[in-house]
Amino acid sequence: MDKPIDEIELETMLLGRRMNPSTSRRREGAHIDRYSSYVLLSRIAVEGPMSVGQLSDAFGLDSSTVHRQTNAMLGDGLVERIPDPEGGMARKFRITGEGQHRLELERTANIEGLGVVLADWTPEEVAGFAAYLRRFNADIERLEGRAWPRSAPSER
């Protein structure tokens, strides 16, 4: 490693690999696809019903990709199509009770797994790591022009 930025590249690549559910243990029935369903459901849970266009814009994906992912989630009973609550023409996707349940199971499994990894860290180290990750992601989002809706750190 020549520079700290080289180490950051390596470590973020390894982190992404390890966060893949196929390489980690999951509870029975908790697993949902991380690279589509988990992230899309998380966004819909935060923002409320969203159209294909809104999801495409939020993630910088083409609409055909979002159509495939939302159709898979429809088939799994994780979302349902509803008329736009604001009266717009586009139909929107709303998370179902099953989708919310599976999202919560997956999130709980993720948090428990992180708890195991961070068990020997001090509360200050965990808080510092969280703050750096938040800043890192916020800077990426700022550069992309696509912010993830978050509450302020003191609100959690």
Buried (B, 14 or more C-beta within 10 A) or exposed (E): EEEEEEEEEEEEEEEEEEBEBEEEEBEEEBBBBBEBBBBBBBBBBEEEBBBBEBBBBBBEBEBEBBBEBBEBBBEBEBBBEEEEEEEEEEBBBBBBEEBBBBBEBBBEBBEEBEEEEBEEEEEEEBEEEEEEEEEEEEEEEEEEEEEBEEEEEEEE
